[in-house]
Amino acid sequence: MGERWLINEFYNHLISLDIPVFSPLHEVGYGEAEKVATEDLRGLDDCQLVIAILNGLDAGTLFEVGYAKAKKIPVLIFCENEKEVALTMIKGSGYRFFTDFTTLIYHTYWTLFKL
């Protein structure tokens, strides 16, 4: 429940800044695995930037992070409560990490305007 609330907060803040957002939770939702994966990857293909909330280390979000990396889409990561050892591959791959909500919102805006 807390993770869903956080996703909604990020989503609403970005929309309020007139930043176009593709959110798998909001645009794809739940359903059959093949349909969800296809629509999620199609949405990611059109993104200029990915924001990943890694609290809970959701397998789908981790896959999306790797997919974005392979497609050379910049990724900003928000993670506030995971052990360092669980993030070894992610941290070693050069992603920008944030533990503060407001800082990530600002960096999202700045990163998009630098692109």
Backbone as a printed PyTorch tensor [residue, N CA C, xyz], in Angstrom:
tensor([[[  0.8170,  -1.1920,   0.0000],
         [  0.0000,   0.0000,   0.0000],
         [  0.8690,   1.2660,   0.0000]],

        [[  1.9330,   1.2570,   0.7940],
         [  2.8230,   2.4150,   0.8650],
         [  3.5130,   2.6760,  -0.4610]],

        [[  3.9030,   1.6210,  -1.1540],
         [  4.5710,   1.7880,  -2.4480],
         [  3.6050,   2.3500,  -3.4900]],

        [[  2.3640,   1.8760,  -3.4860],
         [  1.3670,   2.3950,  -4.4200],
         [  1.1000,   3.8770,  -4.1500]],

        [[  1.0250,   4.2600,  -2.8810],
         [  0.8220,   5.6630,  -2.5210],
         [  1.9790,   6.5020,  -3.0680]],

        [[  3.2060,   6.0080,  -2.8930],
         [  4.3830,   6.7350,  -3.3570],
         [  4.3710,   6.8930,  -4.8740]],

        [[  4.0100,   5.8480,  -5.5860],
         [  3.9020,   5.9340,  -7.0470],
         [  2.8760,   6.9960,  -7.4360]],

        [[  1.7380,   7.0040,  -6.7670],
         [  0.7100,   8.0100,  -7.0500],
         [  1.2020,   9.4220,  -6.7640]],

        [[  1.9680,   9.5980,  -5.6920],
         [  2.5080,  10.9150,  -5.3700],
         [  3.4660,  11.4010,  -6.4560]],

        [[  4.3920,  10.5430,  -6.8750],
         [  5.3070,  10.9220,  -7.9560],
         [  4.5210,  11.2410,  -9.2220]],

        [[  3.6010,  10.3820,  -9.5660],
         [  2.7850,  10.5460, -10.7710],
         [  2.0650,  11.9020, -10.7410]],

        [[  1.3910,  12.1940,  -9.6500],
         [  0.6310,  13.4460,  -9.5450],
         [  1.5270,  14.6790,  -9.5710]],

        [[  2.6930,  14.6160,  -8.9320],
         [  3.6120,  15.7550,  -8.9520],
         [  4.1560,  16.0060, -10.3600]],

        [[  4.5140,  14.9470, -11.0560],
         [  5.0360,  15.1270, -12.4180],
         [  3.9620,  15.6800, -13.3470]],

        [[  2.7580,  15.1770, -13.2370],
         [  1.6370,  15.6920, -14.0470],
         [  1.4100,  17.1740, -13.7370]],

        [[  1.5140,  17.5440, -12.4590],
         [  1.2850,  18.9460, -12.0860],
         [  2.3520,  19.8700, -12.6660]],

        [[  3.5110,  19.3150, -13.0300],
         [  4.5780,  20.0920, -13.6650],
         [  4.5010,  20.0300, -15.1860]],

        [[  3.3980,  19.5030, -15.6970],
         [  3.1790,  19.3510, -17.1410],
         [  4.2190,  18.4440, -17.8050]],

        [[  4.6940,  17.4660, -17.0470],
         [  5.6140,  16.4700, -17.5990],
         [  4.7750,  15.2840, -18.0510]],

        [[  4.8460,  14.9160, -19.3320],
         [  4.0880,  13.7440, -19.7800],
         [  4.6320,  12.4880, -19.0920]],

        [[  3.7370,  11.6670, -18.5910],
         [  4.1270,  10.5050, -17.7950],
         [  3.4930,   9.2440, -18.3540]],

        [[  4.3100,   8.2030, -18.4900],
         [  3.8020,   6.8550, -18.7170],
         [  4.0380,   6.0930, -17.4250]],

        [[  2.9920,   5.6510, -16.8000],
         [  3.0820,   4.8700, -15.5700],
         [  2.4580,   3.5120, -15.8260]],

        [[  3.2540,   2.4340, -15.7770],
         [  2.6700,   1.1060, -15.9810],
         [  1.4860,   0.8480, -15.0500]],

        [[  1.5690,   1.3070, -13.8210],
         [  0.4690,   1.1130, -12.8810],
         [ -0.7990,   1.8100, -13.3710]],

        [[ -0.6610,   3.0470, -13.8560],
         [ -1.8230,   3.8260, -14.2670],
         [ -2.2820,   3.5210, -15.6850]],

        [[ -1.3530,   3.3160, -16.6090],
         [ -1.7190,   3.1240, -18.0110],
         [ -1.9210,   1.6610, -18.4040]],

        [[ -1.2490,   0.7410, -17.7340],
         [ -1.3590,  -0.6800, -18.0880],
         [ -2.1670,  -1.4330, -17.0520]],

        [[ -1.8340,  -1.2300, -15.7980],
         [ -2.5570,  -1.8950, -14.7190],
         [ -2.2050,  -3.3690, -14.6050]],

        [[ -3.1800,  -4.1500, -14.1880],
         [ -2.9850,  -5.5800, -13.9780],
         [ -3.7150,  -6.3580, -15.0600]],

        [[ -3.3210,  -7.5860, -15.2700],
         [ -3.9830,  -8.4310, -16.2580],
         [ -3.1090,  -9.6100, -16.6260]],

        [[ -3.3630, -10.1470, -17.7970],
         [ -2.5870, -11.2840, -18.2740],
         [ -1.1340, -10.8590, -18.4950]],

        [[ -0.2170, -11.7300, -18.1080],
         [  1.2150, -11.4020, -18.1360],
         [  1.6800, -10.9380, -19.5150]],

        [[  1.3220, -11.6180, -20.5650],
         [  1.7880, -11.2420, -21.9080],
         [  1.2720,  -9.8760, -22.3260]],

        [[  0.0270,  -9.5890, -22.0100],
         [ -0.5580,  -8.2900, -22.3670],
         [  0.1110,  -7.1700, -21.5670]],

        [[  0.2670,  -7.3920, -20.2640],
         [  0.8870,  -6.3760, -19.4070],
         [  2.3250,  -6.1160, -19.8520]],

        [[  3.1060,  -7.1710, -20.0810],
         [  4.5060,  -7.0070, -20.4780],
         [  4.6210,  -6.2800, -21.8150]],

        [[  3.8000,  -6.6510, -22.7760],
         [  3.8410,  -6.0250, -24.1020],
         [  3.5370,  -4.5350, -24.0140]],

        [[  2.4780,  -4.1800, -23.2960],
         [  2.0970,  -2.7700, -23.1750],
         [  3.1150,  -1.9780, -22.3580]],

        [[  3.6610,  -2.6070, -21.3250],
         [  4.6690,  -1.9480, -20.4970],
         [  5.9140,  -1.6430, -21.3270]],

        [[  6.4090,  -2.6110, -22.0780],
         [  7.6090,  -2.4030, -22.8900],
         [  7.3610,  -1.3940, -24.0030]],

        [[  6.1740,  -1.3980, -24.5770],
         [  5.8280,  -0.4030, -25.6020],
         [  5.8670,   0.9990, -24.9990]],

        [[  5.3380,   1.1400, -23.7970],
         [  5.3760,   2.4350, -23.1200],
         [  6.7960,   2.8690, -22.8000]],

        [[  7.6180,   1.9290, -22.3510],
         [  9.0150,   2.2500, -22.0460],
         [  9.7780,   2.6790, -23.2990]],

        [[  9.4720,   2.0640, -24.4300],
         [ 10.1500,   2.4120, -25.6790],
         [  9.9620,   3.8760, -26.0500]],

        [[  8.8720,   4.4780, -25.6020],
         [  8.5700,   5.8710, -25.9280],
         [  9.0560,   6.8630, -24.8700]],

        [[  9.7040,   6.3750, -23.8250],
         [ 10.1290,   7.2400, -22.7180],
         [ 11.4750,   7.8970, -22.9980]],

        [[ 11.6150,   9.1150, -22.4980],
         [ 12.9000,   9.8250, -22.5380],
         [ 13.6690,   9.6240, -21.2470]],

        [[ 12.9770,   9.2100, -20.1950],
         [ 13.5610,   9.0670, -18.8720],
         [ 12.7030,   8.0700, -18.0940]],

        [[ 13.3570,   7.2390, -17.2930],
         [ 12.6350,   6.3010, -16.4300],
         [ 12.9340,   6.6530, -14.9810]],

        [[ 11.8680,   6.7200, -14.1920],
         [ 12.0010,   6.8620, -12.7430],
         [ 11.5780,   5.5330, -12.1580]],

        [[ 12.4600,   4.9310, -11.3850],
         [ 12.1560,   3.6410, -10.7820],
         [ 12.1200,   3.7730,  -9.2700]],

        [[ 11.0400,   3.3200,  -8.6770],
         [ 10.9240,   3.2870,  -7.2250],
         [ 11.2420,   1.8580,  -6.8030]],

        [[ 12.4010,   1.6910,  -6.1640],
         [ 12.8720,   0.3480,  -5.8490],
         [ 12.5900,  -0.1110,  -4.4310]],

        [[ 11.8110,   0.6320,  -3.6790],
         [ 11.4000,   0.1390,  -2.3690],
         [ 10.6430,  -1.1670,  -2.5920]],

        [[ 11.0980,  -2.2320,  -1.9750],
         [ 10.4540,  -3.5240,  -2.1420],
         [ 11.0890,  -4.3770,  -3.2280]],

        [[ 11.9560,  -3.7880,  -4.0460],
         [ 12.6640,  -4.4960,  -5.1130],
         [ 11.7290,  -5.3580,  -5.9700]],

        [[ 10.6730,  -4.7520,  -6.4560],
         [  9.7060,  -5.4270,  -7.3140],
         [ 10.3920,  -5.9630,  -8.5680]],

        [[ 10.1430,  -7.2210,  -8.8970],
         [ 10.7890,  -7.8560, -10.0600],
         [ 10.4740,  -7.1200, -11.3560]],

        [[  9.2480,  -6.6510, -11.5190],
         [  8.8830,  -5.9290, -12.7330],
         [  9.6450,  -4.6270, -12.8740]],

        [[  9.7900,  -3.9030, -11.7810],
         [ 10.5270,  -2.6390, -11.8100],
         [ 12.0000,  -2.8840, -12.0900]],

        [[ 12.5670,  -3.9180, -11.4920],
         [ 13.9650,  -4.2520, -11.7580],
         [ 14.1640,  -4.6050, -13.2290]],

        [[ 13.2230,  -5.3270, -13.8180],
         [ 13.2980,  -5.6520, -15.2430],
         [ 13.2480,  -4.3720, -16.0760]],

        [[ 12.3340,  -3.4660, -15.7230],
         [ 12.2040,  -2.2030, -16.4570],
         [ 13.4880,  -1.3860, -16.3930]],

        [[ 14.1590,  -1.3890, -15.2430],
         [ 15.4240,  -0.6670, -15.0950],
         [ 16.4730,  -1.2430, -16.0380]],

        [[ 16.5840,  -2.5620, -16.0810],
         [ 17.5420,  -3.1990, -16.9780],
         [ 17.2020,  -2.9670, -18.4370]],

        [[ 15.9240,  -3.0120, -18.7580],
         [ 15.4630,  -2.7650, -20.1290],
         [ 15.8190,  -1.3430, -20.5520]],

        [[ 15.5500,  -0.3860, -19.6760],
         [ 15.8780,   1.0180, -19.9770],
         [ 17.3790,   1.1860, -20.1750]],

        [[ 18.1600,   0.5390, -19.3390],
         [ 19.6200,   0.6230, -19.4680],
         [ 20.0570,   0.0900, -20.8300]],

        [[ 19.5010,  -1.0500, -21.2310],
         [ 19.8500,  -1.6500, -22.5280],
         [ 19.4420,  -0.7490, -23.6890]],

        [[ 18.3650,   0.0110, -23.5310],
         [ 17.8830,   0.9220, -24.5710],
         [ 18.5160,   2.3070, -24.4640]],

        [[ 19.4370,   2.4690, -23.5020],
         [ 20.1300,   3.7390, -23.2670],
         [ 19.1790,   4.8800, -22.8750]],

        [[ 18.1190,   4.5250, -22.1530],
         [ 17.1850,   5.5050, -21.6060],
         [ 17.7000,   5.8690, -20.2100]],

        [[ 17.9050,   7.1540, -19.9150],
         [ 18.3710,   7.5320, -18.5730],
         [ 17.3970,   7.0450, -17.4980]],

        [[ 17.9460,   6.6450, -16.3610],
         [ 17.1430,   6.1240, -15.2520],
         [ 17.5190,   6.8480, -13.9650]],

        [[ 16.5170,   7.3280, -13.2610],
         [ 16.6820,   7.8870, -11.9240],
         [ 16.0060,   6.9210, -10.9600]],

        [[ 16.6790,   6.6070,  -9.8650],
         [ 16.1600,   5.6010,  -8.9420],
         [ 15.8880,   6.2190,  -7.5770]],

        [[ 14.6980,   5.9260,  -7.0680],
         [ 14.3220,   6.3070,  -5.7140],
         [ 14.2980,   5.0370,  -4.8750]],

        [[ 15.0720,   5.0470,  -3.8060],
         [ 15.1100,   3.8830,  -2.9220],
         [ 15.4950,   4.3670,  -1.5390]],

        [[ 14.6340,   4.1060,  -0.5780],
         [ 14.9110,   4.6430,   0.7440],
         [ 15.0650,   3.6000,   1.8340]],

        [[ 14.8070,   2.3190,   1.5390],
         [ 14.8380,   1.3750,   2.6570],
         [ 15.3610,  -0.0180,   2.3080]],

        [[ 16.2090,  -0.1400,   1.3080],
         [ 16.7620,  -1.4480,   0.9480],
         [ 18.2100,  -1.5430,   1.4150]],

        [[ 18.6530,  -2.7610,   1.7050],
         [ 20.0310,  -2.9950,   2.1340],
         [ 20.9740,  -2.7940,   0.9580]],

        [[ 22.1520,  -2.2630,   1.2560],
         [ 23.1660,  -2.0070,   0.2220],
         [ 23.4660,  -3.2510,  -0.6020]],

        [[ 23.5790,  -4.3990,   0.0530],
         [ 23.9390,  -5.6290,  -0.6580],
         [ 22.8840,  -6.0010,  -1.7020]],

        [[ 21.6340,  -5.6590,  -1.4740],
         [ 20.5690,  -5.9620,  -2.4320],
         [ 20.6340,  -5.0650,  -3.6680]],

        [[ 21.3820,  -3.9790,  -3.5720],
         [ 21.4550,  -2.9960,  -4.6570],
         [ 22.8000,  -3.0070,  -5.3820]],

        [[ 23.6130,  -4.0060,  -5.1340],
         [ 24.9750,  -4.0440,  -5.6830],
         [ 24.9970,  -3.8640,  -7.1910]],

        [[ 24.2410,  -4.6620,  -7.9360],
         [ 24.2420,  -4.5660,  -9.4010],
         [ 23.6930,  -3.2290,  -9.8730]],

        [[ 22.6440,  -2.7720,  -9.2350],
         [ 22.0300,  -1.5010,  -9.6340],
         [ 23.0050,  -0.3510,  -9.3760]],

        [[ 23.5770,  -0.2930,  -8.1880],
         [ 24.4990,   0.8020,  -7.8570],
         [ 25.7710,   0.7310,  -8.6910]],

        [[ 26.2130,  -0.4700,  -9.0010],
         [ 27.4190,  -0.6230,  -9.7950],
         [ 27.2230,  -0.3400, -11.2670]],

        [[ 25.9910,  -0.1000, -11.6840],
         [ 25.6870,   0.1320, -13.1020],
         [ 25.5640,   1.6040, -13.4630]],

        [[ 25.8590,   2.4810, -12.5220],
         [ 25.9270,   3.9010, -12.8300],
         [ 24.6150,   4.6660, -12.7760]],

        [[ 23.6030,   4.1040, -12.1720],
         [ 22.3430,   4.8320, -12.0450],
         [ 22.4660,   5.9300, -10.9930]],

        [[ 21.6520,   6.9660, -11.1210],
         [ 21.6040,   8.0240, -10.1130],
         [ 20.5430,   7.6410,  -9.0800]],

        [[ 20.9580,   7.6140,  -7.8180],
         [ 20.0920,   7.2070,  -6.7090],
         [ 19.6490,   8.4020,  -5.8950]],

        [[ 18.4070,   8.3290,  -5.4170],
         [ 17.8550,   9.3770,  -4.5730],
         [ 17.0950,   8.7360,  -3.4170]],

        [[ 17.1820,   9.3650,  -2.2640],
         [ 16.4120,   8.9100,  -1.1070],
         [ 15.4430,   9.9920,  -0.6470]],

        [[ 15.4230,  11.0950,  -1.3580],
         [ 14.5620,  12.2240,  -1.0030],
         [ 13.5910,  12.5030,  -2.1480]],

        [[ 12.3170,  12.4940,  -1.8500],
         [ 11.2370,  12.6790,  -2.8180],
         [ 11.4020,  13.9750,  -3.6140]],

        [[ 11.5640,  15.0890,  -2.9170],
         [ 11.6450,  16.3930,  -3.5660],
         [ 12.8650,  16.4990,  -4.4730]],

        [[ 13.9930,  15.9920,  -4.0180],
         [ 15.2090,  16.0350,  -4.8230],
         [ 15.0210,  15.2680,  -6.1210]],

        [[ 14.3680,  14.1240,  -6.0600],
         [ 14.1190,  13.3480,  -7.2760],
         [ 13.1960,  14.0960,  -8.2360]],

        [[ 12.1880,  14.7500,  -7.7320],
         [ 11.2830,  15.5270,  -8.5950],
         [ 12.0820,  16.6110,  -9.3290]],

        [[ 12.9290,  17.3460,  -8.6050],
         [ 13.7450,  18.3780,  -9.2380],
         [ 14.6920,  17.7820, -10.2780]],

        [[ 15.3490,  16.6940,  -9.9420],
         [ 16.2810,  16.0730, -10.8860],
         [ 15.5700,  15.5380, -12.1220]],

        [[ 14.3490,  15.0810, -11.9530],
         [ 13.5540,  14.6310, -13.0990],
         [ 13.3440,  15.8010, -14.0550]],

        [[ 12.9140,  16.9140, -13.5230],
         [ 12.6620,  18.1080, -14.3290],
         [ 13.9420,  18.5770, -15.0160]],

        [[ 15.0340,  18.6730, -14.2700],
         [ 16.3080,  19.1380, -14.8240],
         [ 16.8240,  18.1800, -15.8990]],

        [[ 16.7180,  16.8840, -15.6430],
         [ 17.2070,  15.8920, -16.6020],
         [ 16.4200,  15.9880, -17.9030]],

        [[ 15.1310,  16.1320, -17.8190],
         [ 14.3120,  16.2260, -19.0380],
         [ 14.6430,  17.4640, -19.8550]],

        [[ 14.9460,  18.5680, -19.1910],
         [ 15.2370,  19.7860, -19.9370],
         [ 16.6600,  19.8220, -20.4720]],

        [[ 17.5080,  18.9210, -19.9730],
         [ 18.8600,  18.7980, -20.5190],
         [ 18.8720,  17.9050, -21.7570]],

        [[ 17.8460,  17.0550, -21.9230],
         [ 17.8150,  16.1170, -23.0480],
         [ 17.5650,  16.8100, -24.3640]]])
